[in-house]
């Protein structure tokens, strides 16, 4: 397994998306295909990044307003 696939699998399981290498490798309780899991993982990753950026902007704005920088 390549490093990129290993990272994808680790990230997917970190955010709660059980992913396998093939459709046969998927967990039994997951009734959707690996393609749909990858799409859901992309949306969930976007959502997490959006939250991180939003929090960073709020912190930066408050720091500027309070005179920290």
C-alpha positions in Angstrom: 0.0 0.0 0.0 1.4 3.4 -1.0 1.9 6.2 1.5 -0.9 8.2 0.0 -3.4 5.4 0.3 -2.2 4.7 3.9 -2.7 8.4 4.8 -6.2 8.4 3.1 -7.2 5.3 5.1 -5.9 6.8 8.4 -7.6 10.2 7.8 -10.9 8.5 6.8 -11.0 6.5 10.0 -10.0 9.5 12.1 -13.0 11.5 10.9 -15.3 8.5 11.3 -15.6 7.3 7.7 -14.8 3.5 7.6 -13.0 3.1 4.3 -11.2 0.1 2.7 -9.1 -0.4 -0.3 -11.8 -2.0 -2.4 -15.6 -2.5 -2.1 -14.9 -6.0 -0.8 -12.7 -4.6 2.0 -15.4 -2.3 3.4 -16.9 -2.9 6.8 -20.1 -5.0 6.7 -22.4 -2.3 8.3 -21.6 0.3 5.6 -24.2 -0.1 2.9 -22.6 2.4 0.4 -19.8 2.0 -2.1 -16.2 3.1 -1.6 -16.8 5.9 -4.2 -19.6 7.3 -2.1 -17.4 7.0 1.0 -14.7 9.0 -0.7 -17.1 11.7 -1.7 -18.5 11.9 1.8 -14.9 12.0 3.1 -14.1 14.9 0.8 -17.2 16.8 2.1 -16.3 16.1 5.7 -12.7 17.1 5.2 -13.9 20.4 3.6 -16.2 21.0 6.5 -13.4 20.4 9.1 -11.0 22.8 7.2 -13.8 25.4 7.0 -14.3 25.2 10.7 -10.6 25.5 11.4 -10.3 28.6 9.1 -13.4 30.2 10.6 -11.9 29.8 14.1 -8.6 31.2 13.0 -10.3 34.2 11.5 -12.3 34.8 14.7 -9.2 34.5 16.8 -7.3 36.9 14.5 -10.1 39.4 14.5 -10.4 39.4 18.3 -6.7 39.7 18.7 -6.6 42.7 16.5 -9.6 44.2 18.2 -8.0 43.7 21.6 -4.7 45.2 20.4 -2.6 42.0 20.6 -1.3 42.7 17.1 
